[in-house]
Amino acid sequence: MTKVQNSYSAHHDHDHPPGAHHHHVPKDFGRAFAIGIGLNFGFVVIEAGYGILSNSVALIADAGHNLSDVLGLVAAWVASVLVRKRPSVRFTYGLRGSSILAALFNAVFLLIATGAIILEALQRFFTTTPVAGTTVMVVAAIGIAINGFTAWLFAAGGKNDINIRGAYLHMMADAVVSLGVVLSGFVILVTGINWIDPLVSIVISLLIVWTTWGLLRDSLSMALSAVPPGIDPVAVRAMLNDRPGVSTLHDMHIWSMSTTEIALTAHLVTDQETLSADFLRETARELRERFGIVHATLQIEQLGIGDCTLPTECEG
């Protein structure tokens, strides 16, 4: 039995072919993270303070959302640094999985915070506390500017890195949420109907839950080593089976090493004495270009010689 591995270190010893789906967070985005975190944290303090002073649950809800964004940016920044750590004896894949843990943390924290906001908003429906509509409008308008500027900081990297694109889209969504708060403040100012404020806060909270649910689902799937969305394992199996010299295959696994890198292991059975290094390079190249699988480990087995090393997986 011959085992040949296209390892992580070997993968980085050659140039990436055009179309390869291997992304990194550029180092110069550290400044964008720092500016975005600083601006948004300062705004969270201001917005929460004015929300309390103006009795606006909508402002408090938006401040809670923005706080989760700050934590999300911090987690994404830390994870973007950790994923570049070199593999060690103990962490043989490096710390790539830290980006998955960061996503899972953000999803769980955001859902808990949103539940508290909804509870407070429901209680406000039974009170007659007046809301300062003008204050709500001004503070939320500042939020539109800050969220929009932060999104602009990540706009340049959104085309090439899914994590940066996620930060960009999240901040743009926050700008839209802040716009909703401005509109609620305007309605209160014109009509004096204070229950508009908790209603808007509930709508904002439901929007957060809706957008966060996908993050929770995807991060849980990644943590459980599920096949990443967008990859058809049947198509991957067919591609490997069609490679010249391959009679059949088994024990194929596809999972996310991080939020940007996908790995694969498979046992390829051949009726030839061996498969060439060119075969392995071409197979790895096709996996990258067609499916975005950047880390492939292929074990070659000769047909009819020896037993499968994992007999329970031989037909899987």
Secondary structure, DSSP 4 states (H G I P E B T S, - for coil): -EEEE--HHHHTTSPPPTT-------TTHHHHHHHHHHHHHHHHHHHHHHHHHTT-HHHHHHHHHHHHHHHHHHHHHHHHHHTTSPP-SS-TTTTTTHHHHHHHHHHHHHHHHHHHHHHHHHHHTT------HHHHHHHHHHHHHHHHHHHHHHHTTTTT-HHHHHHHHHHHHHHHHHHHHHHHHHHHHHH--TTHHHHHHHHHHHHHHHHHHHHHHHHHHHHTTPPPTT--HHHHHHHHHTSTTEEEEEEEEEEESSSS-EEEEEEEEESSS---HHHHHHHHHHHHHHH-EEEEEEEEEETTSS--SSGGGTT-
